[in-house]
Amino acid sequence: MKGRFELIIFDWDGTLCNSIDGIVGCIQQSAINQQLEVPSVRRSRDVIGLSLDQAMMQLFPKLAGDCVSALVNEYRRLYLSRPAGIDPLFAEVPELLIDLRQAGYRLAIATGKSRKGLEYVLDGSGIVDCFEMVCCGDESTSKPAPDMLYKLLKEGGVKAEKALMIGDSSLDLEMANNAGIASVAVSSGVHSQSELMHFKPLICIDEVRELAVSLL
């Protein structure tokens, strides 16, 4: 893959950041606080990557609009009350991103997180300056629609064939397919290698740091 791509687009949760368990915990605690049936770990994991309102509507399809808003607000309150940096980056992520930048790649993030949520976790991470562009769940149609990637391609002036999406969820890879962008699957987060390979990524790796072998 060396020399094939110009723009590398990363998902955040489960790809760069080891945050899946923390998100599941906030989803389940939000349900408890709103006196709703608590979704299973598997169901909670499966909605990670969707924008927050879409995730809650999928988990609780019978909820009316005001109740969905209350649940979303409760999740945000819980999530933002956690200490910044509680969810660590995966091993060697800062080094990987710096090496990719030095090799001439442009880097971006496409995440279901809100802009406020992403800024909260990026602050103090030491990697915020690595990214040229970011598109968040409250700024575009939710994954797996291709809109996030279209937005980044347009903003960066990059053709689809020169971009690569890196993600741990079927939502990430389906979004890439819908946008006509190649992808790499990472089995460190939401979905297993067998689930991810259904979407025909170029490769599936266990940890994002393994990208160095293929791109550097």
Phi, psi and omega in degrees: 000353181299131178083354183276329189243153177251319185245126177251120184250123182253138159289164180260291187291124179085350179251300175264330187239135181276071192241002188298314182298321179296320179293315178301317179300319179291322177298312183293320179292326176299317178297317178300314182293334179263009177058046178246162176295133185281123179290152179294164176301316182298313180296322179293320179295323185294337181267355179293126185117331172290155169299155191299317180295320178294322179298315182291324178292327178288321179288327184230070188295343182270355181286140175281169186305312182295324180290324175297316179298320179296321180292317177300315181295324178293319176300313181300318180300313180295315184296315184281350176275349178285149180300136175300136179086005181295329176263112186283155169293151174294162185304132172067017178297311180302317180297319179299312183296318178297317180295321178296317178298316181294334178279356175103001178284148170263139187240144180215167176236136170234111188224150174285350177297153170289163177300318180296318180295318180292317180299325180297317182278334179286325180300125180083359180284338182084001184238005185301325182284354179285341189255129179279326184218153178217140171230128186248168186295337179265011181241001184199170173297142185296150167306147009268014173302150185278000190302320178302314182289320175302318180298315180293319178298317180294315181297322182271351183065041185245137175283150184303322183288350179257010181244151181225128178261133179244120182206161183253357186241152174301330178298320179296314185286324176294321176301315179298316178300318181295333180267357182073031182247139176292157183220159169235131179267143177235122186268027182268357188236250192284311190243155183282168179301318181296322177291319183289324183294343176301334184264010172057052172292163178300316177212165171235125181244159181281324181221148186296332180299339179291349176302331183304326182296321186270335188249342185249000000 
